[in-house]
């Protein structure tokens, strides 16, 4: 249930993300898992955030800073308050994958991406599916191809893991696989 801006041809890409729509009730940004929560699954996004941060930032303090920036933006997205951050363009719909959006960061000249799905009509409203460093080496065509592959991973997880609600186990509450503000858990 996403508001579309009228205009015909471009409506798909012009839909406004929930990240910019103020929340009246608490929303949850959950991280997709490899199996139902009771099976102690692999948490894709938490592991990917750890991997990306550890492989791209060497200083411990910087790592905590980066994770804090990631968690802060996700928290703003949950509340529908991303526009308050002052970033001109932090959220995009992925044209090649119908259910996927991305949240963008460019921290210390390193582009980071969180691919996710959103739907106000379900709990959790947000499902983080993949986190990656944007690939920037190569021609424009090679970069676009790689980004489409990254988005495809997210789309596949969205579809394949929906049967067990992406590992969300608390119904209408935050579970242990939902984003939280405990920075140390993400490193």
N, C-alpha and C positions, 0 to 999 in steps of 0.2 A: 504494500500500500504506500506508494510513493507519489507525491504530487508531480505532475508533469506541467511544464510551461507550454501553453498553447502555441501552435505555430506549424503543425503539420509534419513535414519531412524530418526535422531534427528532434522530434519529441523524445526519442529514446535517449539521446545523449544529453538532453536538456533537463532531464528529471533531477529534482533537487534531493540530495542525500538527506537522510535522517540526521546526519552529523551537523546540519545547519538548522534543524527544526527543534526548537526548545521542547524539552521533555516535561510533561506534567507529572508523570510517574517515573520511578527509577527504571532505567534500562540497563541491560547487561551486555557486555562485549566478551563473548566466550571464545576460547581457543579450541579449535578442532582437534579431536583425538583419533587414534587409530582403531579404537574399539569402545564399547560401552564403558562408562566410568567404573562400574563394579569389577571390571577385568583389569584394573590398573594399567591403562593404556599408555602408549607413547603420545605425548602432547606435541604435535608437529610444530606449532608456532613458538611455544616456549623454547624448544630445542633449536629452532632456526634463529630466534633472536639471540640466544646464547652464542651460537656458532658465528653469526655475522658480527656481533659485537667483539667477541674474543679474537676473531681473525683480522679485524680491520682497525682495532684500537688497542695499543699496547699498554698504556698507562692505566692503572686501576682506577684512579680518580676520574679519568675521562670516560672509562667504561660505565661507571655509575652515573655520570652526567648524561651519557647517551641514552641509557636505559630510562633515566628520569624524563628525558625529552619524549621518548616513545610512550611511556606510561601516561605522561601529562596530556599528550594529544589524544590518546585513546580515551582518557577520562572526559576530556572536552567533547569528544564525539558522542560518548554515551549520553551526555546531558544535552546534546544538540547545540552546543556552544562553541563550535570550532571557529566560527567567524569572528569571535572575540579575540582570537590569538593574533590577528592582523596578518596572517599569511595569505597572500593573494590567491593561491590555487592549491590547497592541500588535498582535495578529494576529486577523484575522477571515476567515471563509469568506464568500464572496459568494453569497447565496441565488439571485440572478437569473442567475448564470453558473456552470455545474456544475464547471468546472475551475479557477476563479479564487479566490485568497486575496488579502488586502491586509495590508500592514504599515503601521502608522500612526505618525506623528510629529505632535506639536503643539509647534512651536518658535517662540518669540517670538510666541505667539498665532496662528501661521499653521499650519493643518492641512495636512499633506503625506501623500500616499498612494503606495505602491509596490504595483501589482497584479502578481501572479505566479502561477505554477503550481508544484506540487511533486509528486514521485513518487520514493520511495526505490528503485524498481526500474529506474531509468534514470540515465544520465549525460548531462547534468548533472541533479542531483536537483532543483535549483531553476532556474526560468527566469523572470527579470524581464521583464515584458511592457509595462508602461507606468508612468510616474511623473507625478504631477500634484499641483497644489495643489487641495485639496478646495474645491469651489464651495460657498459658504455664503450667497450673496445670494438672496433670494426666499422663497417659502412652503416649508413642509415638503415638499409635493408636488413643487414645482419642483426642490428640492435633491435629493430622492430620484430624480427622473427624470434629472437631470444625472449623479448618481453611477452610476446604472444604465447610462447612455450611456458613461461612462468605463470601466466594467467590461466592457462589450460590445466596446470597442476592444481590450482585453486578450484577451478570449475569441477574437475574430477573429484576432488575431496568433498566439495559441496554436495555433489550428487551421490557419491558412494557412501558417505558417512551420515547422510540424512536419516537413514533407517534407524539409527540409534541416537538421533538428535545431536550428532557431532560430539558425543560424550558428555553432554550437559546432564547433570544428575539431580538438580534441586528444584525442578519445576519452575516456579516463579521467583527463585532466589539465586543469589550468586553461589557458584560452586567452586571447588578447588582448581578447576581448569579455566575459570573466568579471569580476566585481567584484574589485578589488584595493585595496590600502591607499595608493595613490599619489594623495593628495588633489588635487594640481595637475592631474592628467589629467581630472578631473571638472568643471573650471571653464573 
